[in-house]
Amino acid sequence: RLLAIRPSNERLNQRGELVALPGHAGRYRTLIRVDEPGAWEFRLDATQQSLRFVHAVRLSVASDLRGVAP
């Protein structure tokens, strides 16, 4: 699963279950909505049999400026 964590507002936290892509061994996808700019933490948590892999990264998400006049 993929967790999207918004440290400044826990109500915006999201969780997406990973789905294997047919015909693409080792590739997965999920859908989450990150529509607030600012600091986010993404955590990948995957398990295969008795093995567990966890990775976290913090990113700054920019605001979407499309359609905004300069």
C-alpha contacts under 8 A as a table, 3 or more apart, distances in Angstrom:
res1	aa1	res2	aa2	distance
1	R	15	R	6.97
1	R	16	G	5.59
1	R	17	E	4.41
1	R	18	L	5.11
1	R	44	L	6.05
1	R	45	D	5.34
1	R	46	A	6.24
2	L	15	R	5.77
2	L	16	G	5.15
2	L	17	E	6.42
2	L	18	L	6.95
2	L	30	T	7.59
2	L	42	F	6.92
2	L	43	R	5.64
2	L	44	L	4.70
2	L	45	D	6.31
3	L	13	N	7.43
3	L	14	Q	5.82
3	L	15	R	4.59
3	L	16	G	6.47
3	L	41	E	7.94
3	L	42	F	5.57
3	L	43	R	5.01
3	L	44	L	6.54
4	A	13	N	5.60
4	A	14	Q	5.04
4	A	15	R	6.31
4	A	32	I	7.71
4	A	34	V	7.76
4	A	40	W	6.73
4	A	41	E	5.84
4	A	42	F	4.66
4	A	43	R	6.63
5	I	10	E	7.01
5	I	12	L	7.30
5	I	13	N	4.63
5	I	14	Q	6.58
5	I	40	W	5.64
5	I	41	E	4.99
5	I	42	F	6.23
6	R	9	N	5.48
6	R	10	E	5.75
6	R	12	L	6.08
6	R	13	N	5.59
6	R	39	A	6.69
6	R	40	W	4.87
6	R	41	E	6.50
7	P	10	E	6.23
7	P	39	A	7.22
7	P	40	W	6.67
7	P	41	E	7.52
8	S	39	A	7.96
9	N	12	L	5.93
9	N	13	N	7.62
10	E	13	N	5.34
14	Q	32	I	6.44
14	Q	33	R	7.45
15	R	32	I	6.91
16	G	30	T	5.57
16	G	31	L	6.05
16	G	32	I	5.97
17	E	30	T	5.99
18	L	28	Y	5.75
18	L	29	R	5.34
18	L	30	T	5.04
19	V	28	Y	5.19
19	V	29	R	5.39
19	V	30	T	6.31
20	A	24	H	7.81
20	A	25	A	7.77
20	A	26	G	7.35
20	A	27	R	5.98
20	A	28	Y	4.36
20	A	29	R	6.67
21	L	24	H	5.49
21	L	25	A	7.28
21	L	27	R	5.74
21	L	28	Y	5.39
21	L	29	R	7.06
22	P	25	A	7.46
24	H	27	R	5.64
34	V	37	P	7.97
36	E	61	V	7.50
36	E	63	S	7.10
37	P	60	S	7.29
37	P	61	V	4.87
37	P	62	A	5.12
37	P	63	S	4.87
38	G	60	S	5.17
38	G	61	V	5.08
38	G	62	A	6.53
38	G	63	S	7.86
39	A	58	R	7.00
39	A	59	L	5.83
39	A	60	S	4.48
39	A	61	V	6.30
40	W	58	R	5.70
40	W	59	L	5.43
40	W	60	S	6.17
40	W	61	V	7.03
41	E	56	A	6.84
41	E	57	V	5.67
41	E	58	R	4.30
41	E	59	L	6.26
42	F	56	A	5.58
42	F	57	V	5.43
42	F	58	R	6.33
42	F	59	L	7.81
43	R	54	V	6.96
43	R	55	H	5.64
43	R	56	A	4.31
43	R	57	V	6.64
44	L	53	F	7.70
44	L	54	V	5.51
44	L	55	H	5.22
44	L	56	A	6.37
45	D	52	R	7.38
45	D	53	F	5.86
45	D	54	V	4.54
45	D	55	H	6.77
46	A	52	R	5.79
46	A	53	F	5.17
46	A	54	V	6.44
47	T	50	S	7.12
47	T	51	L	5.64
47	T	52	R	4.35
47	T	53	F	6.23
48	Q	51	L	5.25
48	Q	52	R	6.47
65	L	68	V	5.51
